[in-house]
Amino acid sequence: MATIIDRVRAYLGSPQGKEAVEKAKRMANDPQNQQKAKRFLSRFRSHR
């Protein structure tokens, strides 16, 4: 039985997985998405 890690590795090696990784990289480079991520993380950091 394949572990979840093995399944993730298999997916990331597939054409669909590679496209998903490229899409995530493009989204991470977008300044608006970076700002959204900073606001999201600051909410969790401020509750400590």
mmCIF file of the N, C-alpha and C atoms, coordinates in Angstrom:
data_MODEL
# 
_entry.id   MODEL 
# 
loop_
_atom_site.group_PDB 
_atom_site.id 
_atom_site.type_symbol 
_atom_site.label_atom_id 
_atom_site.label_alt_id 
_atom_site.label_comp_id 
_atom_site.label_asym_id 
_atom_site.label_entity_id 
_atom_site.label_seq_id 
_atom_site.pdbx_PDB_ins_code 
_atom_site.Cartn_x 
_atom_site.Cartn_y 
_atom_site.Cartn_z 
_atom_site.occupancy 
_atom_site.B_iso_or_equiv 
_atom_site.pdbx_formal_charge 
_atom_site.auth_seq_id 
_atom_site.auth_comp_id 
_atom_site.auth_asym_id 
_atom_site.auth_atom_id 
_atom_site.pdbx_PDB_model_num 
ATOM 1   N N  . MET A 1 1  ? 0.844  -1.187 0.000   1.00 0.00 ? 1  MET A N  1 
ATOM 2   C CA . MET A 1 1  ? 0.000  0.000  0.000   1.00 0.00 ? 1  MET A CA 1 
ATOM 3   C C  . MET A 1 1  ? 0.888  1.249  0.000   1.00 0.00 ? 1  MET A C  1 
ATOM 4   N N  . ALA A 1 2  ? 0.610  2.159  -0.887  1.00 0.00 ? 2  ALA A N  1 
ATOM 5   C CA . ALA A 1 2  ? 1.418  3.369  -1.013  1.00 0.00 ? 2  ALA A CA 1 
ATOM 6   C C  . ALA A 1 2  ? 1.082  4.340  0.114   1.00 0.00 ? 2  ALA A C  1 
ATOM 7   N N  . THR A 1 3  ? 2.113  4.930  0.647   1.00 0.00 ? 3  THR A N  1 
ATOM 8   C CA . THR A 1 3  ? 1.888  5.943  1.673   1.00 0.00 ? 3  THR A CA 1 
ATOM 9   C C  . THR A 1 3  ? 1.472  7.241  1.001   1.00 0.00 ? 3  THR A C  1 
ATOM 10  N N  . ILE A 1 4  ? 0.992  8.149  1.797   1.00 0.00 ? 4  ILE A N  1 
ATOM 11  C CA . ILE A 1 4  ? 0.561  9.436  1.243   1.00 0.00 ? 4  ILE A CA 1 
ATOM 12  C C  . ILE A 1 4  ? 1.737  10.169 0.614   1.00 0.00 ? 4  ILE A C  1 
ATOM 13  N N  . ILE A 1 5  ? 2.915  10.046 1.200   1.00 0.00 ? 5  ILE A N  1 
ATOM 14  C CA . ILE A 1 5  ? 4.103  10.698 0.642   1.00 0.00 ? 5  ILE A CA 1 
ATOM 15  C C  . ILE A 1 5  ? 4.424  10.131 -0.735  1.00 0.00 ? 5  ILE A C  1 
ATOM 16  N N  . ASP A 1 6  ? 4.309  8.817  -0.887  1.00 0.00 ? 6  ASP A N  1 
ATOM 17  C CA . ASP A 1 6  ? 4.559  8.199  -2.190  1.00 0.00 ? 6  ASP A CA 1 
ATOM 18  C C  . ASP A 1 6  ? 3.557  8.695  -3.230  1.00 0.00 ? 6  ASP A C  1 
ATOM 19  N N  . ARG A 1 7  ? 2.329  8.861  -2.821  1.00 0.00 ? 7  ARG A N  1 
ATOM 20  C CA . ARG A 1 7  ? 1.304  9.347  -3.749  1.00 0.00 ? 7  ARG A CA 1 
ATOM 21  C C  . ARG A 1 7  ? 1.573  10.790 -4.161  1.00 0.00 ? 7  ARG A C  1 
ATOM 22  N N  . VAL A 1 8  ? 1.996  11.601 -3.205  1.00 0.00 ? 8  VAL A N  1 
ATOM 23  C CA . VAL A 1 8  ? 2.315  12.999 -3.517  1.00 0.00 ? 8  VAL A CA 1 
ATOM 24  C C  . VAL A 1 8  ? 3.498  13.061 -4.474  1.00 0.00 ? 8  VAL A C  1 
ATOM 25  N N  . ARG A 1 9  ? 4.523  12.269 -4.212  1.00 0.00 ? 9  ARG A N  1 
ATOM 26  C CA . ARG A 1 9  ? 5.689  12.243 -5.104  1.00 0.00 ? 9  ARG A CA 1 
ATOM 27  C C  . ARG A 1 9  ? 5.295  11.811 -6.508  1.00 0.00 ? 9  ARG A C  1 
ATOM 28  N N  . ALA A 1 10 ? 4.447  10.817 -6.608  1.00 0.00 ? 10 ALA A N  1 
ATOM 29  C CA . ALA A 1 10 ? 3.997  10.349 -7.919  1.00 0.00 ? 10 ALA A CA 1 
ATOM 30  C C  . ALA A 1 10 ? 3.212  11.446 -8.639  1.00 0.00 ? 10 ALA A C  1 
ATOM 31  N N  . TYR A 1 11 ? 2.375  12.158 -7.896  1.00 0.00 ? 11 TYR A N  1 
ATOM 32  C CA . TYR A 1 11 ? 1.600  13.243 -8.499  1.00 0.00 ? 11 TYR A CA 1 
ATOM 33  C C  . TYR A 1 11 ? 2.513  14.361 -8.983  1.00 0.00 ? 11 TYR A C  1 
ATOM 34  N N  . LEU A 1 12 ? 3.481  14.736 -8.163  1.00 0.00 ? 12 LEU A N  1 
ATOM 35  C CA . LEU A 1 12 ? 4.373  15.824 -8.546  1.00 0.00 ? 12 LEU A CA 1 
ATOM 36  C C  . LEU A 1 12 ? 5.236  15.462 -9.744  1.00 0.00 ? 12 LEU A C  1 
ATOM 37  N N  . GLY A 1 13 ? 5.456  14.191 -9.971  1.00 0.00 ? 13 GLY A N  1 
ATOM 38  C CA . GLY A 1 13 ? 6.212  13.747 -11.132 1.00 0.00 ? 13 GLY A CA 1 
ATOM 39  C C  . GLY A 1 13 ? 5.380  13.651 -12.396 1.00 0.00 ? 13 GLY A C  1 
ATOM 40  N N  . SER A 1 14 ? 4.070  13.707 -12.251 1.00 0.00 ? 14 SER A N  1 
ATOM 41  C CA . SER A 1 14 ? 3.173  13.596 -13.407 1.00 0.00 ? 14 SER A CA 1 
ATOM 42  C C  . SER A 1 14 ? 3.059  14.954 -14.106 1.00 0.00 ? 14 SER A C  1 
ATOM 43  N N  . PRO A 1 15 ? 2.599  14.955 -15.350 1.00 0.00 ? 15 PRO A N  1 
ATOM 44  C CA . PRO A 1 15 ? 2.405  16.238 -16.054 1.00 0.00 ? 15 PRO A CA 1 
ATOM 45  C C  . PRO A 1 15 ? 1.431  17.176 -15.330 1.00 0.00 ? 15 PRO A C  1 
ATOM 46  N N  . GLN A 1 16 ? 0.370  16.617 -14.747 1.00 0.00 ? 16 GLN A N  1 
ATOM 47  C CA . GLN A 1 16 ? -0.586 17.455 -14.017 1.00 0.00 ? 16 GLN A CA 1 
ATOM 48  C C  . GLN A 1 16 ? 0.067  18.071 -12.781 1.00 0.00 ? 16 GLN A C  1 
ATOM 49  N N  . GLY A 1 17 ? 0.887  17.300 -12.097 1.00 0.00 ? 17 GLY A N  1 
ATOM 50  C CA . GLY A 1 17 ? 1.575  17.806 -10.915 1.00 0.00 ? 17 GLY A CA 1 
ATOM 51  C C  . GLY A 1 17 ? 2.568  18.892 -11.257 1.00 0.00 ? 17 GLY A C  1 
ATOM 52  N N  . LYS A 1 18 ? 3.283  18.704 -12.353 1.00 0.00 ? 18 LYS A N  1 
ATOM 53  C CA . LYS A 1 18 ? 4.252  19.721 -12.776 1.00 0.00 ? 18 LYS A CA 1 
ATOM 54  C C  . LYS A 1 18 ? 3.546  21.022 -13.139 1.00 0.00 ? 18 LYS A C  1 
ATOM 55  N N  . GLU A 1 19 ? 2.400  20.912 -13.782 1.00 0.00 ? 19 GLU A N  1 
ATOM 56  C CA . GLU A 1 19 ? 1.629  22.112 -14.119 1.00 0.00 ? 19 GLU A CA 1 
ATOM 57  C C  . GLU A 1 19 ? 1.129  22.804 -12.850 1.00 0.00 ? 19 GLU A C  1 
ATOM 58  N N  . ALA A 1 20 ? 0.704  22.034 -11.859 1.00 0.00 ? 20 ALA A N  1 
ATOM 59  C CA . ALA A 1 20 ? 0.237  22.612 -10.599 1.00 0.00 ? 20 ALA A CA 1 
ATOM 60  C C  . ALA A 1 20 ? 1.370  23.346 -9.888  1.00 0.00 ? 20 ALA A C  1 
ATOM 61  N N  . VAL A 1 21 ? 2.567  22.787 -9.922  1.00 0.00 ? 21 VAL A N  1 
ATOM 62  C CA . VAL A 1 21 ? 3.728  23.431 -9.297  1.00 0.00 ? 21 VAL A CA 1 
ATOM 63  C C  . VAL A 1 21 ? 4.043  24.739 -10.012 1.00 0.00 ? 21 VAL A C  1 
ATOM 64  N N  . GLU A 1 22 ? 4.013  24.731 -11.335 1.00 0.00 ? 22 GLU A N  1 
ATOM 65  C CA . GLU A 1 22 ? 4.284  25.952 -12.099 1.00 0.00 ? 22 GLU A CA 1 
ATOM 66  C C  . GLU A 1 22 ? 3.229  27.022 -11.812 1.00 0.00 ? 22 GLU A C  1 
ATOM 67  N N  . LYS A 1 23 ? 1.976  26.611 -11.699 1.00 0.00 ? 23 LYS A N  1 
ATOM 68  C CA . LYS A 1 23 ? 0.907  27.563 -11.393 1.00 0.00 ? 23 LYS A CA 1 
ATOM 69  C C  . LYS A 1 23 ? 1.116  28.169 -10.006 1.00 0.00 ? 23 LYS A C  1 
ATOM 70  N N  . ALA A 1 24 ? 1.501  27.345 -9.046  1.00 0.00 ? 24 ALA A N  1 
ATOM 71  C CA . ALA A 1 24 ? 1.753  27.837 -7.689  1.00 0.00 ? 24 ALA A CA 1 
ATOM 72  C C  . ALA A 1 24 ? 2.916  28.820 -7.678  1.00 0.00 ? 24 ALA A C  1 
ATOM 73  N N  . LYS A 1 25 ? 3.949  28.536 -8.460  1.00 0.00 ? 25 LYS A N  1 
ATOM 74  C CA . LYS A 1 25 ? 5.097  29.449 -8.529  1.00 0.00 ? 25 LYS A CA 1 
ATOM 75  C C  . LYS A 1 25 ? 4.686  30.789 -9.138  1.00 0.00 ? 25 LYS A C  1 
ATOM 76  N N  . ARG A 1 26 ? 3.870  30.742 -10.195 1.00 0.00 ? 26 ARG A N  1 
ATOM 77  C CA . ARG A 1 26 ? 3.403  31.989 -10.817 1.00 0.00 ? 26 ARG A CA 1 
ATOM 78  C C  . ARG A 1 26 ? 2.565  32.793 -9.828  1.00 0.00 ? 26 ARG A C  1 
ATOM 79  N N  . MET A 1 27 ? 1.703  32.113 -9.094  1.00 0.00 ? 27 MET A N  1 
ATOM 80  C CA . MET A 1 27 ? 0.855  32.806 -8.125  1.00 0.00 ? 27 MET A CA 1 
ATOM 81  C C  . MET A 1 27 ? 1.684  33.386 -6.984  1.00 0.00 ? 27 MET A C  1 
ATOM 82  N N  . ALA A 1 28 ? 2.726  32.687 -6.567  1.00 0.00 ? 28 ALA A N  1 
ATOM 83  C CA . ALA A 1 28 ? 3.574  33.158 -5.474  1.00 0.00 ? 28 ALA A CA 1 
ATOM 84  C C  . ALA A 1 28 ? 4.356  34.403 -5.873  1.00 0.00 ? 28 ALA A C  1 
ATOM 85  N N  . ASN A 1 29 ? 4.625  34.570 -7.152  1.00 0.00 ? 29 ASN A N  1 
ATOM 86  C CA . ASN A 1 29 ? 5.362  35.747 -7.612  1.00 0.00 ? 29 ASN A CA 1 
ATOM 87  C C  . ASN A 1 29 ? 4.482  36.976 -7.789  1.00 0.00 ? 29 ASN A C  1 
ATOM 88  N N  . ASP A 1 30 ? 3.182  36.820 -7.702  1.00 0.00 ? 30 ASP A N  1 
ATOM 89  C CA . ASP A 1 30 ? 2.255  37.932 -7.877  1.00 0.00 ? 30 ASP A CA 1 
ATOM 90  C C  . ASP A 1 30 ? 2.251  38.795 -6.614  1.00 0.00 ? 30 ASP A C  1 
ATOM 91  N N  . PRO A 1 31 ? 2.547  40.093 -6.736  1.00 0.00 ? 31 PRO A N  1 
ATOM 92  C CA . PRO A 1 31 ? 2.593  40.966 -5.548  1.00 0.00 ? 31 PRO A CA 1 
ATOM 93  C C  . PRO A 1 31 ? 1.281  40.992 -4.760  1.00 0.00 ? 31 PRO A C  1 
ATOM 94  N N  . GLN A 1 32 ? 0.143  40.917 -5.446  1.00 0.00 ? 32 GLN A N  1 
ATOM 95  C CA . GLN A 1 32 ? -1.136 40.922 -4.726  1.00 0.00 ? 32 GLN A CA 1 
ATOM 96  C C  . GLN A 1 32 ? -1.279 39.673 -3.868  1.00 0.00 ? 32 GLN A C  1 
ATOM 97  N N  . ASN A 1 33 ? -0.878 38.530 -4.399  1.00 0.00 ? 33 ASN A N  1 
ATOM 98  C CA . ASN A 1 33 ? -0.965 37.295 -3.624  1.00 0.00 ? 33 ASN A CA 1 
ATOM 99  C C  . ASN A 1 33 ? 0.023  37.305 -2.465  1.00 0.00 ? 33 ASN A C  1 
ATOM 100 N N  . GLN A 1 34 ? 1.178  37.915 -2.662  1.00 0.00 ? 34 GLN A N  1 
ATOM 101 C CA . GLN A 1 34 ? 2.144  38.022 -1.573  1.00 0.00 ? 34 GLN A CA 1 
ATOM 102 C C  . GLN A 1 34 ? 1.562  38.859 -0.441  1.00 0.00 ? 34 GLN A C  1 
ATOM 103 N N  . GLN A 1 35 ? 0.876  39.944 -0.798  1.00 0.00 ? 35 GLN A N  1 
ATOM 104 C CA . GLN A 1 35 ? 0.261  40.798 0.218   1.00 0.00 ? 35 GLN A CA 1 
ATOM 105 C C  . GLN A 1 35 ? -0.841 40.048 0.962   1.00 0.00 ? 35 GLN A C  1 
ATOM 106 N N  . LYS A 1 36 ? -1.647 39.282 0.246   1.00 0.00 ? 36 LYS A N  1 
ATOM 107 C CA . LYS A 1 36 ? -2.698 38.486 0.884   1.00 0.00 ? 36 LYS A CA 1 
ATOM 108 C C  . LYS A 1 36 ? -2.096 37.489 1.866   1.00 0.00 ? 36 LYS A C  1 
ATOM 109 N N  . ALA A 1 37 ? -1.016 36.850 1.467   1.00 0.00 ? 37 ALA A N  1 
ATOM 110 C CA . ALA A 1 37 ? -0.371 35.867 2.333   1.00 0.00 ? 37 ALA A CA 1 
ATOM 111 C C  . ALA A 1 37 ? 0.187  36.535 3.583   1.00 0.00 ? 37 ALA A C  1 
ATOM 112 N N  . LYS A 1 38 ? 0.780  37.709 3.434   1.00 0.00 ? 38 LYS A N  1 
ATOM 113 C CA . LYS A 1 38 ? 1.323  38.424 4.597   1.00 0.00 ? 38 LYS A CA 1 
ATOM 114 C C  . LYS A 1 38 ? 0.213  38.793 5.577   1.00 0.00 ? 38 LYS A C  1 
ATOM 115 N N  . ARG A 1 39 ? -0.918 39.275 5.051   1.00 0.00 ? 39 ARG A N  1 
ATOM 116 C CA . ARG A 1 39 ? -2.045 39.620 5.931   1.00 0.00 ? 39 ARG A CA 1 
ATOM 117 C C  . ARG A 1 39 ? -2.582 38.383 6.641   1.00 0.00 ? 39 ARG A C  1 
ATOM 118 N N  . PHE A 1 40 ? -2.704 37.294 5.906   1.00 0.00 ? 40 PHE A N  1 
ATOM 119 C CA . PHE A 1 40 ? -3.204 36.045 6.474   1.00 0.00 ? 40 PHE A CA 1 
ATOM 120 C C  . PHE A 1 40 ? -2.290 35.554 7.593   1.00 0.00 ? 40 PHE A C  1 
ATOM 121 N N  . LEU A 1 41 ? -0.987 35.545 7.348   1.00 0.00 ? 41 LEU A N  1 
ATOM 122 C CA . LEU A 1 41 ? -0.043 35.066 8.356   1.00 0.00 ? 41 LEU A CA 1 
ATOM 123 C C  . LEU A 1 41 ? 0.049  36.013 9.542   1.00 0.00 ? 41 LEU A C  1 
ATOM 124 N N  . SER A 1 42 ? -0.098 37.308 9.316   1.00 0.00 ? 42 SER A N  1 
ATOM 125 C CA . SER A 1 42 ? -0.002 38.251 10.424  1.00 0.00 ? 42 SER A CA 1 
ATOM 126 C C  . SER A 1 42 ? -1.155 38.066 11.407  1.00 0.00 ? 42 SER A C  1 
ATOM 127 N N  . ARG A 1 43 ? -2.312 37.612 10.914  1.00 0.00 ? 43 ARG A N  1 
ATOM 128 C CA . ARG A 1 43 ? -3.432 37.346 11.827  1.00 0.00 ? 43 ARG A CA 1 
ATOM 129 C C  . ARG A 1 43 ? -3.079 36.254 12.820  1.00 0.00 ? 43 ARG A C  1 
ATOM 130 N N  . PHE A 1 44 ? -2.401 35.215 12.357  1.00 0.00 ? 44 PHE A N  1 
ATOM 131 C CA . PHE A 1 44 ? -2.038 34.120 13.246  1.00 0.00 ? 44 PHE A CA 1 
ATOM 132 C C  . PHE A 1 44 ? -0.891 34.500 14.166  1.00 0.00 ? 44 PHE A C  1 
ATOM 133 N N  . ARG A 1 45 ? 0.026  35.276 13.675  1.00 0.00 ? 45 ARG A N  1 
ATOM 134 C CA . ARG A 1 45 ? 1.177  35.677 14.484  1.00 0.00 ? 45 ARG A CA 1 
ATOM 135 C C  . ARG A 1 45 ? 0.772  36.639 15.587  1.00 0.00 ? 45 ARG A C  1 
ATOM 136 N N  . SER A 1 46 ? -0.242 37.464 15.354  1.00 0.00 ? 46 SER A N  1 
ATOM 137 C CA . SER A 1 46 ? -0.637 38.459 16.347  1.00 0.00 ? 46 SER A CA 1 
ATOM 138 C C  . SER A 1 46 ? -1.436 37.853 17.498  1.00 0.00 ? 46 SER A C  1 
ATOM 139 N N  . HIS A 1 47 ? -1.923 36.626 17.355  1.00 0.00 ? 47 HIS A N  1 
ATOM 140 C CA . HIS A 1 47 ? -2.733 36.005 18.403  1.00 0.00 ? 47 HIS A CA 1 
ATOM 141 C C  . HIS A 1 47 ? -1.902 35.303 19.458  1.00 0.00 ? 47 HIS A C  1 
ATOM 142 N N  . ARG A 1 48 ? -0.625 35.361 19.364  1.00 0.00 ? 48 ARG A N  1 
ATOM 143 C CA . ARG A 1 48 ? 0.217  34.682 20.358  1.00 0.00 ? 48 ARG A CA 1 
ATOM 144 C C  . ARG A 1 48 ? 0.381  35.497 21.601  1.00 0.00 ? 48 ARG A C  1 
# 
